[in-house]
């Protein structure tokens, strides 16, 4: 029997059980005749091995009569179809049906058979018990059986099921969800222990990758480059200062000269201007050499991750009468 057909039969059985539990009036003669026809039809289909059709006919007859004999035919056919859980319910209902005044002997016999069948099915109906461990705080687990939600009291309780394959989905909030598939046979008593893992520590966000520049890394610190650039700076300052002095002295000497003939009073300015011009040229040359030295060191020396030793560098130009220079600490 397919799952769809079994579900349809179960729905029909549920409707019959509800209907038959309500107060009934005595069926009419025509209704009794219709019920007899359904019973005969059911027995014929059962002989032809059409068990779903037989169950349908017996249920129709039981829907009309609701007597122990019709109920037992329904229960027997359910057992043949493997619907042990529903068969047990029907047998329980028949066994508990009240004895009617002047009832026929077959009714009493059917009630006795129902009681025996109920006792036998107690051992044949398989069960599944679901235990959930690892809950935290006020967490509440949820259970779905073959897609149908079950109440909270379904946990830690033997759930009667029919033989076959069943799917049980256990969820705990949004942090746990797991599907279990169990195959049951007659008499199985399966215990399913569900271990919910402890809440894991928050997952740290991966560190953003550091952008590595493809350009070469240059080292602009250290004694050599610093000293070179200090000397270059000082040379530029000294060259600029002595150059300005040379220009000033030269202009002053030209004012006292006529037709390139310079009298003795201008000789000191001429000598000073010439000396300062020489110092300025030398200073600019030294500055250029120092700057090239520092730049060459930076470009050609590999980068070193070690922090440079703390040092102080000082340099200052000095100018004297007819001479000049750079003094400092490196």
Order of alpha helices (4+ residues) and beta strands (2+ residues): alpha-alpha-alpha-alpha-alpha-alpha-beta-beta-beta-beta-beta-beta-beta-alpha-beta-beta-alpha-beta-beta
